[in-house]
Amino acid sequence: MDLRPVVFADRPDLHEQANTIFSAGWPEFIFHDRIADRYLERVQAFFAHLSLLLLDADDQIAAGGWGVPVSWDGAIGDLPGGYDDALRQAVELREANGRADTMVIAAAQVRPDLQGQGLAALMLRHLADAGTRAGLIRVIAPVRPTLKARYPLTPMARFMTWTGPDGAPLDPWLRTHHRMGARMLCAAERSMVMQGSVAEWEEWAGLPFPESGRYIVPGALAPVMIDREHDAGELVEANVWVQHL
């Protein structure tokens, strides 16, 4: 396909289309990460140059993705805690006039009807290139494996070791990164945290939670913890840190 990258902020006429495309297929709870919400507005303002769209010949969105710059010394122990923590670190570093050296690819998604054509890898390359142009010497990503929701009781540290007959990761999204030459670093055990009242969680999950305990919720990578006494529900999702550069 003949695709060209554009900076998301430069095409406000496509923002509604982007919201429709990139919100499709996600479970409702994924949009209720209070920690990320605290920083996303500043992320969009500070790092617009790291948010890209790929447009086809008809000027329609084929894929999109974005990232944030952080400071990372290359040691596993110095990695951000995950997606949430990467946003926090990037914003706080910028507000402190600190120097970033690492691109964190926070998201990359392909239009549903174009999936399976290699566009995810192309989107990742364009994001990595945007980081390089911004002077960032490393590229990492907290990957949310697409198959993990089918195995919510399996710890991420074990799931990430599962391979197919060819020795590549069993999970398709991890496999995409692997085939691009990325290496898995470790599990990001508290990458995203979604919290809400019991009523909110029942709405998001489309399920009743009649008593406190752990519940398997469609689309969730781990069980949701429901505490009826305190009217609270929490989902802590792990991701997998991978490094491209």
Accessible surface in RSA format (square Angstrom, percent):
REM  Atomic radii and reference values for relative SASA: ProtOr
REM  Chains: A
REM  Algorithm: Lee & Richards
REM  Probe-radius: 1.40
REM  Slices: 20
REM RES _ NUM      All-atoms   Total-Side   Main-Chain    Non-polar    All polar
REM                ABS   REL    ABS   REL    ABS   REL    ABS   REL    ABS   REL
RES MET A   1   128.05  66.3  45.58  30.2  82.47 196.3  58.89  50.1  69.16  91.6
RES ASP A   2   115.45  80.9  97.42  97.0  18.03  42.6  35.91  84.5  79.54  79.3
RES LEU A   3    28.42  15.8   3.18   2.3  25.24  63.4   3.35   2.4  25.07  67.5
RES ARG A   4   105.05  44.1 104.40  53.2   0.64   1.5  58.59  80.1  46.46  28.2
RES PRO A   5    62.79  45.8  45.57  41.5  17.22  62.6  45.67  37.7  17.13 106.4
RES VAL A   6    30.56  20.1  23.16  21.0   7.40  17.8  30.56  26.6   0.00   0.0
RES VAL A   7    42.96  28.3  40.59  36.7   2.37   5.7  40.59  35.3   2.37   6.4
RES PHE A   8    55.04  27.5  55.04  34.1   0.00   0.0  55.04  33.4   0.00   0.0
RES ALA A   9    52.90  48.6  34.39  53.1  18.51  42.1  35.98  50.7  16.93  44.8
RES ASP A  10   100.99  70.7  77.19  76.8  23.80  56.3  25.02  58.9  75.97  75.8
RES ARG A  11    47.64  20.0  47.57  24.2   0.07   0.2  22.24  30.4  25.40  15.4
RES PRO A  12    91.61  66.8  78.17  71.3  13.45  48.9  78.46  64.8  13.15  81.7
RES ASP A  13    98.83  69.2  62.09  61.8  36.73  86.9  53.23 125.3  45.60  45.5
RES LEU A  14    10.17   5.7  10.17   7.3   0.00   0.0  10.17   7.1   0.00   0.0
RES HIS A  15    50.99  27.9  50.99  35.4   0.00   0.0  32.01  33.0  18.98  22.1
RES GLU A  16   142.80  82.0 137.57 104.1   5.23  12.5  53.06 102.6  89.74  73.3
RES GLN A  17    47.17  26.4  38.70  28.3   8.46  20.1  31.36  66.7  15.81  12.0
RES ALA A  18     2.70   2.5   2.36   3.6   0.34   0.8   2.63   3.7   0.07   0.2
RES ASN A  19    99.57  68.7  92.78  89.7   6.79  16.4  29.15  70.2  70.42  68.1
RES THR A  20    92.96  66.1  84.82  86.0   8.14  19.4  68.01  91.3  24.95  37.7
RES ILE A  21    19.06  10.8  15.66  11.7   3.41   8.2  19.06  13.7   0.00   0.0
RES PHE A  22    46.43  23.2  38.44  23.8   7.99  20.8  39.02  23.7   7.41  21.2
RES SER A  23    52.01  44.0  43.18  57.6   8.83  20.3  26.10  55.6  25.91  36.3
RES ALA A  24    49.40  45.4  34.19  52.8  15.21  34.6  44.07  62.1   5.32  14.1
RES GLY A  25    87.25 107.6   0.00   N/A  87.25 107.6  44.48 122.1  42.77  95.8
RES TRP A  26    93.49  37.5  76.19  36.9  17.30  40.6  72.56  38.7  20.94  34.0
RES PRO A  27    32.61  23.8  20.06  18.3  12.56  45.6  32.11  26.5   0.51   3.2
RES GLU A  28    82.44  47.3  75.58  57.2   6.86  16.3  28.58  55.3  53.86  44.0
RES PHE A  29     0.85   0.4   0.85   0.5   0.00   0.0   0.85   0.5   0.00   0.0
RES ILE A  30    21.03  12.0  12.55   9.4   8.48  20.4  12.55   9.0   8.48  23.0
RES PHE A  31    90.71  45.4  70.71  43.8  20.00  52.0  77.38  46.9  13.33  38.2
RES HIS A  32    52.91  28.9  50.63  35.2   2.28   5.8  36.99  38.1  15.92  18.5
RES ASP A  33     4.68   3.3   4.09   4.1   0.60   1.4   4.09   9.6   0.60   0.6
RES ARG A  34   126.40  53.1 121.10  61.7   5.30  12.6  47.80  65.3  78.60  47.6
RES ILE A  35    52.77  30.0  52.77  39.3   0.00   0.0  52.77  38.0   0.00   0.0
RES ALA A  36     2.37   2.2   2.37   3.7   0.00   0.0   2.37   3.3   0.00   0.0
RES ASP A  37    80.42  56.3  60.91  60.6  19.52  46.2  26.63  62.7  53.80  53.7
RES ARG A  38   147.15  61.8 124.50  63.5  22.65  53.9  54.75  74.8  92.40  56.0
RES TYR A  39    15.49   7.2  15.49   8.8   0.00   0.0   3.35   2.5  12.14  15.0
RES LEU A  40    46.18  25.7  46.18  33.0   0.00   0.0  46.18  32.4   0.00   0.0
RES GLU A  41   141.11  81.0 136.20 103.0   4.91  11.7  50.36  97.4  90.75  74.1
RES ARG A  42    79.50  33.4  78.97  40.3   0.53   1.3  35.93  49.1  43.57  26.4
RES VAL A  43     6.08   4.0   5.70   5.2   0.38   0.9   5.70   5.0   0.38   1.0
RES GLN A  44   123.31  69.0 108.52  79.3  14.79  35.2  43.07  91.7  80.24  60.9
RES ALA A  45    78.66  72.3  42.48  65.6  36.18  82.3  53.82  75.8  24.84  65.8
RES PHE A  46    49.68  24.9  40.69  25.2   9.00  23.4  41.06  24.9   8.62  24.7
RES PHE A  47     9.12   4.6   5.92   3.7   3.20   8.3   5.92   3.6   3.20   9.2
RES ALA A  48    31.04  28.5  27.27  42.1   3.77   8.6  30.06  42.3   0.98   2.6
RES HIS A  49    89.61  49.0  81.26  56.5   8.35  21.3  63.88  65.8  25.73  29.9
RES LEU A  50     0.28   0.2   0.28   0.2   0.00   0.0   0.28   0.2   0.00   0.0
RES SER A  51    25.29  21.4  25.29  33.8   0.00   0.0  13.46  28.7  11.83  16.6
RES LEU A  52     6.80   3.8   5.44   3.9   1.36   3.4   5.44   3.8   1.36   3.6
RES LEU A  53     1.89   1.1   1.89   1.4   0.00   0.0   1.89   1.3   0.00   0.0
RES LEU A  54     0.00   0.0   0.00   0.0   0.00   0.0   0.00   0.0   0.00   0.0
RES LEU A  55     0.20   0.1   0.00   0.0   0.20   0.5   0.00   0.0   0.20   0.5
RES ASP A  56    16.77  11.7  16.67  16.6   0.10   0.2   6.25  14.7  10.52  10.5
RES ALA A  57    83.35  76.6  47.72  73.6  35.64  81.1  54.15  76.3  29.20  77.3
RES ASP A  58   113.11  79.2  93.91  93.5  19.20  45.4  23.64  55.6  89.48  89.2
RES ASP A  59    45.23  31.7  44.35  44.1   0.87   2.1  24.27  57.1  20.95  20.9
RES GLN A  60    77.20  43.2  77.20  56.4   0.00   0.0  22.15  47.1  55.05  41.7
RES ILE A  61     0.00   0.0   0.00   0.0   0.00   0.0   0.00   0.0   0.00   0.0
RES ALA A  62     0.00   0.0   0.00   0.0   0.00   0.0   0.00   0.0   0.00   0.0
RES ALA A  63     0.00   0.0   0.00   0.0   0.00   0.0   0.00   0.0   0.00   0.0
RES GLY A  64     3.04   3.8   0.00   N/A   3.04   3.8   1.93   5.3   1.11   2.5
RES GLY A  65     8.15  10.1   0.00   N/A   8.15  10.1   3.38   9.3   4.76  10.7
RES TRP A  66    54.85  22.0  54.85  26.5   0.00   0.0  37.92  20.2  16.93  27.5
RES GLY A  67     1.27   1.6   0.00   N/A   1.27   1.6   0.00   0.0   1.27   2.8
RES VAL A  68     0.00   0.0   0.00   0.0   0.00   0.0   0.00   0.0   0.00   0.0
RES PRO A  69    15.10  11.0  14.59  13.3   0.50   1.8  14.59  12.0   0.50   3.1
RES VAL A  70     0.37   0.2   0.08   0.1   0.29   0.7   0.37   0.3   0.00   0.0
RES SER A  71    54.53  46.1  42.54  56.8  11.99  27.6  13.37  28.5  41.16  57.7
RES TRP A  72     1.65   0.7   0.64   0.3   1.01   2.4   1.65   0.9   0.00   0.0
RES ASP A  73   100.14  70.1  68.23  67.9  31.92  75.5  41.07  96.7  59.07  58.9
RES GLY A  74    30.84  38.0   0.00   N/A  30.84  38.0  12.34  33.9  18.50  41.4
RES ALA A  75    50.52  46.5  41.42  63.9   9.10  20.7  49.90  70.3   0.62   1.6
RES ILE A  76    89.10  50.7  78.55  58.5  10.55  25.4  78.55  56.6  10.55  28.6
RES GLY A  77    81.42 100.4   0.00   N/A  81.42 100.4  42.80 117.5  38.62  86.5
RES ASP A  78    63.74  44.6  51.62  51.4  12.11  28.6  11.44  26.9  52.30  52.2
RES LEU A  79    22.19  12.4   4.27   3.1  17.92  45.0   4.27   3.0  17.92  48.2
RES PRO A  80     3.48   2.5   0.42   0.4   3.06  11.1   0.59   0.5   2.89  18.0
RES GLY A  81    38.61  47.6   0.00   N/A  38.61  47.6  33.57  92.1   5.04  11.3
RES GLY A  82     0.00   0.0   0.00   N/A   0.00   0.0   0.00   0.0   0.00   0.0
RES TYR A  83    28.92  13.5  28.73  16.3   0.19   0.5  13.73  10.3  15.19  18.7
RES ASP A  84     6.40   4.5   6.40   6.4   0.00   0.0   6.24  14.7   0.16   0.2
RES ASP A  85    31.65  22.2  28.89  28.8   2.75   6.5  16.33  38.4  15.32  15.3
RES ALA A  86     0.82   0.8   0.82   1.3   0.00   0.0   0.82   1.2   0.00   0.0
RES LEU A  87     0.23   0.1   0.23   0.2   0.00   0.0   0.23   0.2   0.00   0.0
RES ARG A  88    81.32  34.1  81.32  41.5   0.00   0.0  27.52  37.6  53.80  32.6
RES GLN A  89    47.07  26.3  42.72  31.2   4.34  10.3  16.62  35.4  30.45  23.1
RES ALA A  90     1.05   1.0   0.00   0.0   1.05   2.4   0.00   0.0   1.05   2.8
RES VAL A  91     0.00   0.0   0.00   0.0   0.00   0.0   0.00   0.0   0.00   0.0
RES GLU A  92    75.35  43.3  70.51  53.3   4.84  11.5  31.63  61.2  43.72  35.7
RES LEU A  93    41.79  23.3  36.84  26.4   4.95  12.4  40.90  28.7   0.90   2.4
RES ARG A  94   113.00  47.4 106.00  54.0   7.00  16.7  28.95  39.6  84.05  50.9
RES GLU A  95    90.32  51.9  57.47  43.5  32.85  78.2  34.60  66.9  55.72  45.5
RES ALA A  96    77.02  70.8  46.13  71.2  30.89  70.3  55.92  78.7  21.10  55.9
RES ASN A  97   139.69  96.3 107.07 103.5  32.63  78.6  31.13  74.9 108.56 104.9
RES GLY A  98    37.10  45.8   0.00   N/A  37.10  45.8  17.98  49.3  19.13  42.8
RES ARG A  99   214.13  89.9 196.21 100.0  17.92  42.7  75.95 103.8 138.18  83.7
RES ALA A 100    24.75  22.8  11.28  17.4  13.47  30.7  11.28  15.9  13.47  35.7
RES ASP A 101    35.52  24.9  35.38  35.2   0.14   0.3  13.60  32.0  21.92  21.9
RES THR A 102     0.00   0.0   0.00   0.0   0.00   0.0   0.00   0.0   0.00   0.0
RES MET A 103     0.00   0.0   0.00   0.0   0.00   0.0   0.00   0.0   0.00   0.0
RES VAL A 104     0.40   0.3   0.40   0.4   0.00   0.0   0.40   0.3   0.00   0.0
RES ILE A 105     6.57   3.7   4.04   3.0   2.53   6.1   4.04   2.9   2.53   6.9
RES ALA A 106    14.65  13.5   0.91   1.4  13.73  31.2   1.23   1.7  13.41  35.5
RES ALA A 107    40.27  37.0  31.31  48.3   8.96  20.4  40.26  56.7   0.01   0.0
RES ALA A 108    21.08  19.4   0.66   1.0  20.42  46.5   1.51   2.1  19.58  51.9
RES GLN A 109    37.75  21.1  32.83  24.0   4.92  11.7  21.72  46.2  16.03  12.2
RES VAL A 110    10.12   6.7   7.47   6.8   2.65   6.4   7.47   6.5   2.65   7.2
RES ARG A 111    47.09  19.8  47.09  24.0   0.00   0.0  16.45  22.5  30.64  18.6
RES PRO A 112    75.26  54.9  60.90  55.5  14.36  52.2  61.25  50.6  14.01  87.1
RES ASP A 113    99.43  69.7  66.87  66.6  32.57  77.0  53.28 125.4  46.15  46.0
RES LEU A 114    16.47   9.2  16.42  11.7   0.06   0.1  16.42  11.5   0.06   0.2
RES GLN A 115   105.24  58.8  83.01  60.7  22.23  52.9  26.90  57.3  78.34  59.4
RES GLY A 116    86.88 107.1   0.00   N/A  86.88 107.1  42.02 115.3  44.87 100.5
RES GLN A 117   102.52  57.3  70.21  51.3  32.31  76.9  37.13  79.0  65.39  49.6
RES GLY A 118    50.57  62.4   0.00   N/A  50.57  62.4  36.26  99.5  14.31  32.1
RES LEU A 119    13.42   7.5  11.85   8.5   1.57   3.9  11.85   8.3   1.57   4.2
RES ALA A 120    26.27  24.2  24.56  37.9   1.71   3.9  25.05  35.3   1.22   3.2
RES ALA A 121    15.31  14.1  14.92  23.0   0.40   0.9  14.92  21.0   0.40   1.0
RES LEU A 122    52.33  29.1  52.33  37.4   0.00   0.0  52.33  36.8   0.00   0.0
RES MET A 123     0.10   0.1   0.10   0.1   0.00   0.0   0.10   0.1   0.00   0.0
RES LEU A 124     1.86   1.0   1.22   0.9   0.65   1.6   1.22   0.9   0.65   1.7
RES ARG A 125   120.92  50.8 118.57  60.4   2.35   5.6  49.07  67.1  71.86  43.5
RES HIS A 126    41.42  22.6  41.00  28.5   0.42   1.1  25.76  26.5  15.66  18.2
RES LEU A 127     0.00   0.0   0.00   0.0   0.00   0.0   0.00   0.0   0.00   0.0
RES ALA A 128    15.26  14.0  15.11  23.3   0.14   0.3  15.26  21.5   0.00   0.0
RES ASP A 129    70.86  49.6  69.91  69.6   0.96   2.3  10.45  24.6  60.42  60.3
RES ALA A 130     4.09   3.8   1.20   1.9   2.89   6.6   1.72   2.4   2.37   6.3
RES GLY A 131     0.04   0.1   0.00   N/A   0.04   0.1   0.04   0.1   0.00   0.0
RES THR A 132    79.32  56.4  69.43  70.4   9.89  23.6  62.60  84.1  16.73  25.3
RES ARG A 133   175.07  73.5 135.76  69.2  39.31  93.6  79.90 109.2  95.17  57.7
RES ALA A 134    45.59  41.9   8.29  12.8  37.30  84.9  21.12  29.7  24.47  64.8
RES GLY A 135    51.95  64.1   0.00   N/A  51.95  64.1  35.38  97.1  16.58  37.1
RES LEU A 136    10.22   5.7   6.09   4.4   4.13  10.4   6.14   4.3   4.08  11.0
RES ILE A 137   117.53  66.9  95.32  71.0  22.22  53.5 101.61  73.2  15.92  43.2
RES ARG A 138    46.97  19.7  46.97  23.9   0.00   0.0  12.31  16.8  34.66  21.0
RES VAL A 139     0.08   0.1   0.08   0.1   0.00   0.0   0.08   0.1   0.00   0.0
RES ILE A 140     0.00   0.0   0.00   0.0   0.00   0.0   0.00   0.0   0.00   0.0
RES ALA A 141     3.35   3.1   3.35   5.2   0.00   0.0   3.35   4.7   0.00   0.0
RES PRO A 142    10.54   7.7   0.29   0.3  10.25  37.3   0.29   0.2  10.25  63.7
RES VAL A 143     3.80   2.5   1.16   1.1   2.64   6.4   3.80   3.3   0.00   0.0
RES ARG A 144    42.25  17.7  35.68  18.2   6.57  15.7  18.68  25.5  23.57  14.3
RES PRO A 145     0.46   0.3   0.00   0.0   0.46   1.7   0.00   0.0   0.46   2.9
RES THR A 146    86.10  61.2  60.56  61.4  25.53  60.9  65.04  87.4  21.06  31.8
RES LEU A 147    30.77  17.1  30.77  22.0   0.00   0.0  30.77  21.6   0.00   0.0
RES LYS A 148     5.52   2.7   5.52   3.4   0.00   0.0   1.98   1.8   3.54   3.8
RES ALA A 149    30.44  28.0  17.63  27.2  12.81  29.1  17.84  25.1  12.60  33.4
RES ARG A 150   181.78  76.3 151.74  77.4  30.04  71.5  51.41  70.3 130.37  79.0
RES TYR A 151    83.98  39.2  78.94  44.9   5.05  13.1  45.94  34.5  38.04  46.9
RES PRO A 152    19.35  14.1  15.47  14.1   3.88  14.1  15.47  12.8   3.88  24.1
RES LEU A 153   118.84  66.2  94.18  67.4  24.66  62.0  96.60  67.8  22.24  59.9
RES THR A 154    19.44  13.8  16.51  16.7   2.93   7.0   1.21   1.6  18.23  27.6
RES PRO A 155    71.34  52.0  59.04  53.8  12.30  44.7  71.13  58.7   0.21   1.3
RES MET A 156     6.14   3.2   1.67   1.1   4.47  10.6   1.67   1.4   4.47   5.9
RES ALA A 157    54.02  49.7  45.90  70.8   8.12  18.5  46.17  65.0   7.85  20.8
RES ARG A 158   132.66  55.7 128.37  65.4   4.29  10.2  54.89  75.0  77.78  47.1
RES PHE A 159     3.09   1.5   1.06   0.7   2.03   5.3   1.06   0.6   2.03   5.8
RES MET A 160    20.72  10.7  19.81  13.1   0.91   2.2  16.44  14.0   4.28   5.7
RES THR A 161    88.68  63.1  68.30  69.2  20.38  48.6  62.82  84.4  25.86  39.1
RES TRP A 162    73.17  29.4  66.83  32.3   6.34  14.9  59.84  31.9  13.33  21.6
RES THR A 163    77.95  55.4  52.81  53.5  25.14  59.9  25.61  34.4  52.34  79.1
RES GLY A 164    15.09  18.6   0.00   N/A  15.09  18.6   8.71  23.9   6.37  14.3
RES PRO A 165   157.39 114.7 110.46 100.7  46.94 170.6 125.07 103.3  32.33 200.9
RES ASP A 166   100.67  70.5  59.09  58.8  41.58  98.3  51.45 121.1  49.23  49.1
RES GLY A 167    48.12  59.3   0.00   N/A  48.12  59.3  30.24  83.0  17.88  40.0
RES ALA A 168     7.69   7.1   6.83  10.5   0.86   2.0   7.00   9.9   0.70   1.8
RES PRO A 169     4.60   3.4   4.27   3.9   0.33   1.2   4.37   3.6   0.22   1.4
RES LEU A 170    57.32  31.9  56.39  40.3   0.92   2.3  56.39  39.6   0.92   2.5
RES ASP A 171     1.88   1.3   0.50   0.5   1.38   3.3   0.50   1.2   1.38   1.4
RES PRO A 172    58.03  42.3  54.57  49.7   3.46  12.6  55.22  45.6   2.81  17.5
RES TRP A 173    45.98  18.5  43.98  21.3   2.00   4.7  28.11  15.0  17.87  29.0
RES LEU A 174     3.66   2.0   1.64   1.2   2.02   5.1   1.64   1.1   2.02   5.4
RES ARG A 175    57.97  24.3  57.97  29.6   0.00   0.0   4.31   5.9  53.66  32.5
RES THR A 176    33.93  24.1  29.46  29.9   4.47  10.7  10.59  14.2  23.34  35.3
RES HIS A 177     2.71   1.5   2.71   1.9   0.00   0.0   2.18   2.2   0.53   0.6
RES HIS A 178    87.25  47.7  78.35  54.5   8.89  22.8  47.29  48.7  39.95  46.5
RES ARG A 179   165.37  69.4 127.88  65.2  37.49  89.3  53.98  73.8 111.39  67.5
RES MET A 180    50.89  26.4  14.35   9.5  36.53  87.0  22.24  18.9  28.65  38.0
RES GLY A 181    61.65  76.0   0.00   N/A  61.65  76.0  35.79  98.2  25.86  57.9
RES ALA A 182     8.76   8.1   0.68   1.0   8.08  18.4   0.81   1.1   7.94  21.0
RES ARG A 183   141.60  59.5 137.12  69.9   4.48  10.7  63.30  86.5  78.30  47.5
RES MET A 184    68.19  35.3  42.67  28.2  25.52  60.8  42.67  36.3  25.52  33.8
RES LEU A 185    19.12  10.6   1.19   0.9  17.93  45.1   2.17   1.5  16.95  45.6
RES CYS A 186    35.01  26.5  30.84  34.4   4.17   9.8  24.75  62.7  10.26  11.1
RES ALA A 187    19.12  17.6   2.46   3.8  16.66  37.9   2.46   3.5  16.66  44.1
RES ALA A 188     3.94   3.6   0.00   0.0   3.94   9.0   3.94   5.5   0.00   0.0
RES GLU A 189   102.11  58.6  91.88  69.5  10.23  24.3  55.93 108.2  46.17  37.7
RES ARG A 190   139.82  58.7 129.55  66.0  10.27  24.5  60.05  82.1  79.77  48.3
RES SER A 191     0.00   0.0   0.00   0.0   0.00   0.0   0.00   0.0   0.00   0.0
RES MET A 192    16.48   8.5  16.48  10.9   0.00   0.0   8.42   7.2   8.06  10.7
RES VAL A 193     7.34   4.8   5.81   5.3   1.54   3.7   5.81   5.0   1.54   4.2
RES MET A 194     0.00   0.0   0.00   0.0   0.00   0.0   0.00   0.0   0.00   0.0
RES GLN A 195    67.70  37.9  66.71  48.8   0.99   2.4   9.47  20.2  58.24  44.2
RES GLY A 196     6.02   7.4   0.00   N/A   6.02   7.4   2.30   6.3   3.72   8.3
RES SER A 197    29.51  24.9  25.77  34.4   3.74   8.6  22.53  48.0   6.98   9.8
RES VAL A 198     6.79   4.5   6.79   6.2   0.00   0.0   6.79   5.9   0.00   0.0
RES ALA A 199    68.36  62.8  60.12  92.8   8.24  18.7  61.85  87.1   6.51  17.2
RES GLU A 200    69.56  39.9  68.72  52.0   0.83   2.0  22.30  43.1  47.25  38.6
RES TRP A 201     0.00   0.0   0.00   0.0   0.00   0.0   0.00   0.0   0.00   0.0
RES GLU A 202    52.36  30.1  47.50  35.9   4.86  11.6  12.28  23.7  40.08  32.7
RES GLU A 203   138.34  79.4 111.82  84.6  26.53  63.2  45.13  87.3  93.21  76.1
RES TRP A 204    30.10  12.1  15.30   7.4  14.80  34.7   7.59   4.0  22.51  36.5
RES ALA A 205    17.65  16.2   0.00   0.0  17.65  40.2   3.73   5.3  13.92  36.9
RES GLY A 206    62.39  76.9   0.00   N/A  62.39  76.9  35.31  96.9  27.08  60.7
RES LEU A 207    64.49  35.9  60.85  43.5   3.64   9.2  63.40  44.5   1.10   2.9
RES PRO A 208   102.35  74.6  93.08  84.9   9.27  33.7  95.29  78.7   7.06  43.9
RES PHE A 209     0.27   0.1   0.27   0.2   0.00   0.0   0.27   0.2   0.00   0.0
RES PRO A 210   103.09  75.1  73.17  66.7  29.92 108.7  82.74  68.3  20.34 126.4
RES GLU A 211   117.42  67.4 114.92  86.9   2.50   6.0  32.97  63.8  84.45  68.9
RES SER A 212    59.47  50.3  39.67  52.9  19.80  45.6  32.61  69.4  26.86  37.6
RES GLY A 213    29.28  36.1   0.00   N/A  29.28  36.1  28.51  78.2   0.77   1.7
RES ARG A 214   150.62  63.2 120.77  61.6  29.86  71.1  43.02  58.8 107.60  65.2
RES TYR A 215    46.62  21.8  43.82  24.9   2.80   7.3  43.53  32.7   3.08   3.8
RES ILE A 216    89.68  51.0  73.18  54.5  16.50  39.8  73.35  52.8  16.33  44.3
RES VAL A 217     3.57   2.4   0.90   0.8   2.67   6.4   0.90   0.8   2.67   7.2
RES PRO A 218    94.31  68.7  77.04  70.2  17.27  62.8  88.62  73.2   5.69  35.4
RES GLY A 219    28.34  35.0   0.00   N/A  28.34  35.0  18.02  49.4  10.33  23.1
RES ALA A 220     0.77   0.7   0.29   0.4   0.48   1.1   0.29   0.4   0.48   1.3
RES LEU A 221     3.15   1.8   2.40   1.7   0.75   1.9   2.40   1.7   0.75   2.0
RES ALA A 222    23.34  21.5  23.05  35.6   0.29   0.7  23.05  32.5   0.29   0.8
RES PRO A 223    15.64  11.4  10.23   9.3   5.41  19.7  10.23   8.4   5.41  33.6
RES VAL A 224     0.00   0.0   0.00   0.0   0.00   0.0   0.00   0.0   0.00   0.0
RES MET A 225    96.32  49.9  93.70  62.0   2.62   6.2  86.78  73.8   9.54  12.6
RES ILE A 226     6.40   3.6   0.00   0.0   6.40  15.4   0.50   0.4   5.90  16.0
RES ASP A 227    53.43  37.4  53.08  52.8   0.35   0.8  23.52  55.3  29.92  29.8
RES ARG A 228   109.40  45.9  92.25  47.0  17.15  40.8  22.21  30.4  87.19  52.8
RES GLU A 229   153.60  88.2 114.06  86.3  39.54  94.1  49.75  96.2 103.85  84.8
RES HIS A 230   128.04  70.0 104.37  72.5  23.67  60.5  82.98  85.5  45.06  52.4
RES ASP A 231    82.70  57.9  73.86  73.5   8.84  20.9  30.69  72.2  52.01  51.9
RES ALA A 232    41.51  38.2  40.85  63.0   0.66   1.5  41.11  57.9   0.41   1.1
RES GLY A 233     1.93   2.4   0.00   N/A   1.93   2.4   0.56   1.5   1.37   3.1
RES GLU A 234    52.77  30.3  52.20  39.5   0.57   1.4  14.86  28.7  37.91  31.0
RES LEU A 235     0.03   0.0   0.00   0.0   0.03   0.1   0.03   0.0   0.00   0.0
RES VAL A 236    38.59  25.4  27.79  25.2  10.80  26.0  27.79  24.1  10.80  29.3
RES GLU A 237     0.00   0.0   0.00   0.0   0.00   0.0   0.00   0.0   0.00   0.0
RES ALA A 238    12.91  11.9   9.83  15.2   3.08   7.0   9.83  13.8   3.08   8.2
RES ASN A 239     2.78   1.9   2.78   2.7   0.00   0.0   0.00   0.0   2.78   2.7
RES VAL A 240     0.00   0.0   0.00   0.0   0.00   0.0   0.00   0.0   0.00   0.0
RES TRP A 241     2.93   1.2   2.93   1.4   0.00   0.0   1.95   1.0   0.99   1.6
RES VAL A 242     1.54   1.0   1.54   1.4   0.00   0.0   1.54   1.3   0.00   0.0
RES GLN A 243    24.05  13.4  21.42  15.7   2.63   6.3   4.13   8.8  19.92  15.1
RES HIS A 244    35.02  19.1  13.51   9.4  21.50  55.0   6.86   7.1  28.16  32.8
RES LEU A 245   104.76  58.3  83.50  59.7  21.26  53.4 104.76  73.6   0.00   0.0
END  Absolute sums over single chains surface
CHAIN  1 A    11872.7       9171.8       2700.9       6473.1       5399.5
END  Absolute sums over all chains
TOTAL         11872.7       9171.8       2700.9       6473.1       5399.5
